[in-house]
């Protein structure tokens, strides 16, 4: 979704999210999930508000965000490309898929294109070893992938609105 965070405003969506939960530390992950869903990432301002609301340190929130791969501190692109670098995929050439995507998008892994359309990440096993090598675009799996398929898929998504 990648909405900008007006987290400091009293009437913000964040206030709505927080108000659903008791001020209990055990609700942290559920709150982070909702914030991630709404903004597409967990903005610093949101972390500050969560810290105040749950009365926990920012460092603890940061630790949870960076521990779980589901959460991200930076906005992702409209189309998130994730290349599996798990053992089966790596052995079958997934590193070439990642290099092809980097070249086609002119970004490194962990980055988002300046237009906000694409982000690129390397992941570990996604459980599709029989289709290795694989990559996903917004959770759609592309199996038995080749660099040519990666180029084709990127071009298709570039032409989407």
C-alpha positions as CSV (number, residue, x, y, z in Angstrom):
1,X,0.0,0.0,0.0
2,X,2.9,2.3,0.8
3,X,0.9,5.1,2.4
4,X,2.9,7.9,4.0
5,X,2.8,7.9,7.7
6,X,0.9,10.7,9.4
7,X,1.3,8.8,12.6
8,X,1.5,11.8,14.8
9,X,-2.0,13.0,13.9
10,X,-4.6,12.2,16.5
11,X,-7.1,11.0,13.9
12,X,-4.5,8.8,12.0
13,X,-5.1,5.2,11.0
14,X,-2.5,4.3,13.5
15,X,-4.7,5.5,16.3
16,X,-7.4,3.2,15.0
17,X,-5.1,0.3,14.9
18,X,-3.8,0.9,18.4
19,X,-7.3,1.4,19.9
20,X,-8.2,-2.2,18.9
21,X,-5.6,-3.6,21.4
22,X,-5.2,-3.5,25.1
23,X,-2.0,-1.7,26.3
24,X,-0.2,-5.0,26.7
25,X,3.2,-5.9,25.4
26,X,1.9,-9.3,24.2
27,X,-0.1,-7.4,21.5
28,X,3.1,-6.0,19.8
29,X,3.3,-8.5,16.9
30,X,-0.4,-8.2,16.1
31,X,-0.1,-4.4,16.1
32,X,3.1,-4.5,13.9
33,X,1.2,-6.8,11.5
34,X,-1.6,-4.3,11.1
35,X,0.8,-1.4,10.7
36,X,2.8,-3.4,8.1
37,X,-0.4,-4.2,6.2
38,X,-1.6,-0.6,6.2
39,X,1.6,1.2,5.4
40,X,3.5,-1.5,3.5
41,X,6.3,-1.1,6.1
42,X,6.7,-0.1,9.7
43,X,7.6,3.6,9.8
44,X,9.7,5.1,12.5
45,X,6.9,7.4,13.7
46,X,4.6,4.3,14.0
47,X,7.3,2.6,16.1
48,X,7.5,5.7,18.4
49,X,3.7,5.7,18.8
50,X,3.6,1.9,19.5
51,X,6.4,2.4,22.0
52,X,4.4,5.0,23.9
53,X,1.2,3.1,23.7
54,X,2.6,-0.2,24.9
55,X,5.2,1.4,27.2
56,X,8.1,-0.6,25.7
57,X,11.5,0.5,24.5
58,X,12.0,1.4,20.8
59,X,14.9,-1.1,20.8
60,X,12.6,-3.9,21.7
61,X,10.3,-3.0,18.8
62,X,13.2,-2.6,16.4
63,X,14.4,-6.1,17.5
64,X,11.1,-7.7,16.7
65,X,10.8,-5.9,13.4
66,X,14.3,-7.0,12.3
67,X,14.0,-10.5,13.6
68,X,10.9,-11.4,11.6
69,X,11.3,-11.3,7.8
70,X,7.6,-10.3,7.4
71,X,8.3,-6.8,8.7
72,X,10.3,-4.2,6.9
73,X,11.6,-0.8,7.9
74,X,11.5,0.6,4.3
75,X,8.6,0.8,1.9
76,X,8.6,-1.9,-0.7
77,X,7.7,-1.4,-4.3
78,X,4.3,-2.0,-5.8
79,X,5.8,-5.2,-7.2
80,X,8.1,-7.0,-4.7
81,X,10.4,-9.5,-6.4
82,X,11.9,-12.1,-4.1
83,X,14.5,-14.5,-5.4
84,X,14.9,-17.7,-3.4
85,X,18.5,-18.4,-2.5
86,X,17.7,-21.6,-0.5
87,X,20.0,-24.6,-1.2
88,X,17.9,-26.2,-4.0
89,X,17.4,-22.9,-5.8
90,X,20.9,-21.8,-5.4
91,X,22.3,-25.0,-6.8
92,X,20.1,-24.7,-9.8
93,X,21.1,-21.1,-10.6
94,X,19.0,-18.7,-8.6
95,X,22.0,-16.3,-8.1
96,X,21.8,-15.7,-11.9
97,X,18.1,-14.8,-11.5
98,X,19.0,-12.3,-8.8
99,X,21.8,-10.8,-10.9
100,X,19.4,-10.5,-13.9
101,X,16.8,-8.7,-11.8
102,X,19.4,-6.3,-10.4
103,X,20.6,-5.5,-13.9
104,X,17.1,-5.1,-15.3
105,X,15.9,-2.9,-12.4
106,X,19.2,-1.1,-11.8
107,X,18.9,-1.7,-8.1
108,X,20.5,-3.9,-5.5
109,X,18.8,-6.4,-3.3
110,X,17.0,-4.7,-0.5
111,X,16.3,-1.6,-2.6
112,X,13.3,-0.1,-4.3
113,X,13.3,1.5,-7.7
114,X,13.1,5.4,-7.6
115,X,9.6,5.2,-9.1
116,X,8.4,3.0,-6.3
117,X,7.3,0.3,-8.7
118,X,9.7,-2.5,-7.9
119,X,11.6,-3.8,-4.9
120,X,14.0,-6.7,-4.9
121,X,15.0,-9.1,-2.1
122,X,16.8,-12.3,-1.7
123,X,15.0,-14.9,0.5
124,X,15.7,-18.2,1.9
125,X,13.7,-21.4,1.1
126,X,10.1,-20.7,0.2
127,X,9.1,-24.4,0.2
128,X,8.9,-24.8,-3.6
129,X,12.1,-26.8,-3.9
130,X,10.6,-29.1,-6.6
131,X,10.2,-26.1,-8.8
132,X,13.8,-24.7,-8.2
133,X,15.0,-22.2,-9.0
134,X,12.1,-19.9,-8.1
135,X,11.2,-16.3,-7.6
136,X,8.0,-14.6,-6.6
137,X,6.3,-11.3,-7.5
138,X,4.0,-10.3,-4.7
139,X,3.8,-14.0,-3.6
140,X,3.0,-15.3,-7.1
141,X,5.5,-18.1,-7.6
142,X,7.5,-18.5,-10.9
143,X,9.1,-22.0,-10.9
144,X,11.9,-23.6,-13.0
145,X,12.9,-20.0,-13.7
146,X,15.5,-18.8,-16.1
147,X,17.2,-15.4,-16.5
148,X,15.0,-15.0,-19.7
149,X,11.8,-15.6,-17.7
150,X,13.0,-13.1,-15.1
151,X,13.5,-10.5,-17.8
152,X,10.1,-11.3,-19.4
153,X,8.2,-11.1,-16.1
154,X,9.9,-7.8,-15.2
155,X,8.9,-6.3,-18.6
156,X,5.3,-7.5,-18.2
157,X,5.1,-5.8,-14.8
158,X,6.8,-2.6,-16.1
159,X,3.9,-2.4,-18.6
160,X,1.2,-2.8,-16.0
161,X,-0.4,0.2,-14.4
